[in-house]
Amino acid sequence: MTPASVVAASGAQKAGIVASTAIPYARAPAVSAGSAISAVLVTFGLLAAIAFGLWLARRYGWLRPWLGVREASPHAEALKVITRTRLSPTARALVLEYEGSKFLVVESSQHLVMQPHPERQGDSHGA
C-alpha cells in the first residue's frame, strides 16, 4: 500500500465511513407467471366484450344517433337507379325509376335538373 492510500483508509475509518458490500440482485420475479397470465387473459376478455358490444350495437342500430346516420326514406325502396353516366368530374346523369315512371336526372356541383324520361318506341327516322 502506498502511504496516501493508508492515510485515506485511516481517515475514512476515523470518520465512521464503512465500505458496504454489493447489493445482491433479486432472484424472485417481480410478478409471478400466474399473475401475468391472468392479467393478459382479463385484458383479452375485456377487449372481446367491448368488440362484441360494439358489433351488437351496430347490428341493432344503437350507434346511429352518435354516428349521424339518418333513416332511409320510406320511398327509398321504390326508387331504382336504372343507369348512371358521368358527364364530367363534377356532373353525372342518372335514369331513375319510381313507381313505374322513369326520370332523367342531371346533377352537378352547381345544380340539379329532373325531367320525365321519354320511352323509346322505335327509331323515328326511316331505314
PyMOL commands that set and color helices and strands:
alter all, ss='L'
color gray80, all
select helices_A, chain A and resi 3-15+33-59+64-67
alter helices_A, ss='H'
color red, helices_A
select strands_A, chain A and resi 79-88+91-98+101-108+112-116
alter strands_A, ss='S'
color yellow, strands_A
deselect
rebuild
show_as cartoon
